[in-house]
Amino acid sequence: MKGGYTDVFELICGECGDHPYLDYREIPSRLQLIRGPYPLEAGLRAYADHLGQASCQRGPAVPEAGSAGPLTIGAR
């Protein structure tokens, strides 16, 4: 929320290896593509699309201890 960017959001998927405490520049480019940033409506569509893709590629999610969980949407 620092910097005043409250009109865009990032998708952070713990199942894909992303973590909310890592800066956008600290994650691999494949995760940057998932993360966004997105305006609200586009972010909700990307979230639904990503959940659909993730559920098809994996079995039930079991978050690691201390992980962010399956998917987090953070305001930027």
Backbone as numpy.savetxt, mean C-alpha at the origin, in Angstrom:
# Nx Ny Nz CAx CAy CAz Cx Cy Cz
1.55 12.58 6.68 0.74 13.77 6.68 1.60 15.02 6.68
2.88 14.85 6.80 3.77 16.01 6.76 3.78 16.56 5.35
3.91 17.85 5.22 4.02 18.49 3.93 2.70 18.95 3.34
1.59 18.68 4.01 0.31 19.19 3.54 -0.35 18.42 2.43
0.14 17.24 2.07 -0.46 16.46 0.99 -1.59 15.61 1.54
-2.75 16.19 1.76 -3.87 15.42 2.31 -4.89 15.06 1.24
-4.62 15.38 -0.02 -5.56 15.05 -1.08 -5.14 13.82 -1.88
-4.01 13.19 -1.51 -3.56 11.96 -2.16 -3.23 10.94 -1.09
-3.30 9.67 -1.49 -3.09 8.58 -0.55 -2.13 7.57 -1.14
-1.48 6.81 -0.27 -0.58 5.74 -0.67 -1.15 4.41 -0.18
-1.04 3.37 -1.00 -1.40 2.02 -0.60 -0.14 1.31 -0.15
-0.14 0.79 1.04 1.02 0.10 1.59 0.61 -1.33 1.87
1.16 -2.26 1.10 0.78 -3.67 1.20 1.88 -4.45 1.92
1.62 -4.83 3.16 2.57 -5.62 3.93 2.80 -7.00 3.35
1.81 -7.56 2.68 1.97 -8.88 2.06 2.92 -8.84 0.88
3.07 -7.69 0.27 3.97 -7.55 -0.88 5.37 -7.12 -0.46
5.57 -6.88 0.83 6.89 -6.52 1.34 7.05 -5.05 1.65
6.01 -4.26 1.51 6.08 -2.83 1.81 5.89 -2.63 3.31
6.31 -1.48 3.81 6.18 -1.17 5.24 5.88 0.31 5.40
4.93 0.68 6.27 4.53 2.09 6.38 5.63 3.01 6.90
6.65 2.48 7.55 7.71 3.33 8.08 8.82 3.59 7.07
8.75 2.97 5.89 9.74 3.22 4.85 9.24 4.35 3.95
10.14 5.24 3.61 9.82 6.32 2.70 9.66 5.77 1.29
8.90 6.45 0.48 8.67 6.06 -0.91 10.00 5.79 -1.63
11.01 6.60 -1.38 12.30 6.45 -2.05 13.10 5.25 -1.54
12.69 4.67 -0.42 13.42 3.54 0.18 12.88 2.18 -0.24
11.81 2.16 -1.04 11.22 0.89 -1.44 11.53 0.60 -2.91
11.53 -0.67 -3.31 11.78 -1.02 -4.72 10.73 -0.42 -5.64
11.11 -0.25 -6.91 10.21 0.38 -7.88 8.91 -0.39 -8.05
8.92 -1.73 -7.91 7.67 -2.50 -8.04 6.69 -2.13 -6.94
7.21 -1.82 -5.74 6.34 -1.39 -4.64 5.91 0.07 -4.81
6.76 0.88 -5.42 6.37 2.26 -5.69 5.16 2.30 -6.63
5.11 1.38 -7.60 3.98 1.32 -8.52 2.69 0.97 -7.79
2.78 0.07 -6.81 1.60 -0.30 -6.02 1.20 0.85 -5.10
2.21 1.47 -4.48 1.96 2.46 -3.43 1.26 3.70 -3.94
1.57 4.17 -5.08 0.90 5.37 -5.56 1.83 6.58 -5.52
1.37 7.74 -5.23 0.15 8.19 -4.56 -1.04 8.27 -5.51
-2.23 8.22 -4.92 -3.49 8.23 -5.65 -4.43 9.28 -5.06
-5.22 9.96 -5.93 -6.37 10.71 -5.41 -7.35 9.68 -4.81
-8.26 10.11 -3.98 -9.11 9.20 -3.21 -9.82 8.15 -4.08
-10.56 8.57 -5.10 -11.33 7.60 -5.90 -10.42 6.63 -6.64
-9.33 7.13 -7.21 -8.39 6.24 -7.90 -7.72 5.30 -6.90
-7.45 5.79 -5.70 -6.86 4.95 -4.66 -7.77 3.82 -4.24
-9.07 4.10 -4.13 -10.03 3.05 -3.78 -10.11 1.99 -4.88
-10.06 2.42 -6.15 -10.06 1.46 -7.26 -8.78 0.63 -7.24
-7.63 1.28 -7.02 -6.36 0.57 -6.97 -6.34 -0.41 -5.81
-6.91 -0.02 -4.68 -7.00 -0.88 -3.50 -7.80 -2.14 -3.82
-8.97 -1.97 -4.44 -9.81 -3.11 -4.81 -9.10 -4.00 -5.83
-8.46 -3.39 -6.82 -7.73 -4.16 -7.82 -6.60 -4.95 -7.18
-5.86 -4.29 -6.29 -4.73 -4.96 -5.65 -5.19 -6.11 -4.76
-6.26 -5.92 -4.02 -6.77 -7.00 -3.18 -7.20 -8.19 -4.04
-7.80 -7.92 -5.18 -8.20 -8.99 -6.09 -7.01 -9.75 -6.63
-5.96 -9.04 -7.00 -4.74 -9.67 -7.49 -4.04 -10.44 -6.39
-3.95 -9.84 -5.21 -3.24 -10.47 -4.10 -3.94 -11.73 -3.66
-5.28 -11.74 -3.62 -6.00 -12.93 -3.16 -5.89 -14.06 -4.17
-5.72 -13.74 -5.44 -5.57 -14.78 -6.46 -4.18 -15.39 -6.43
-3.19 -14.65 -5.98 -1.81 -15.11 -6.01 -1.40 -15.84 -4.75
-2.13 -15.70 -3.67 -1.72 -16.26 -2.39 -2.90 -16.95 -1.71
-2.53 -17.70 -0.70 -3.55 -18.27 0.16 -3.91 -17.24 1.22
-4.52 -17.66 2.33 -4.88 -16.72 3.40 -3.66 -16.02 3.95
-3.81 -14.74 4.24 -2.70 -13.94 4.75 -2.52 -14.18 6.24
-1.26 -14.34 6.64 -0.91 -14.43 8.05 0.16 -13.37 8.27
-0.18 -12.20 8.83 0.79 -11.13 8.99 1.92 -11.55 9.92
3.13 -11.10 9.58 4.27 -11.34 10.45 4.15 -10.47 11.69
4.79 -10.90 12.76 4.79 -10.10 13.98 5.39 -8.74 13.69
4.70 -7.68 14.08 5.19 -6.33 13.88 4.95 -5.78 12.48
4.27 -6.55 11.62 4.04 -6.04 10.27 2.84 -5.09 10.28
2.67 -4.40 9.18 1.58 -3.44 9.05 0.27 -4.12 8.75
0.28 -5.41 8.55 -0.93 -6.12 8.15 -1.00 -6.19 6.65
-2.11 -6.69 6.10 -2.17 -6.92 4.67 -2.09 -5.66 3.82
-2.82 -4.62 4.14 -2.81 -3.43 3.30 -3.22 -2.22 4.11
-2.47 -1.16 3.99 -2.74 0.06 4.72 -2.90 1.19 3.72
-3.85 2.05 3.92 -3.98 3.26 3.10 -3.60 4.42 3.98
-2.56 5.15 3.61 -2.11 6.28 4.41 -2.26 7.58 3.65
-2.71 8.59 4.32 -2.79 9.92 3.70 -1.41 10.47 3.54
-1.22 11.19 2.45 0.09 11.75 2.19 -0.03 13.24 2.14
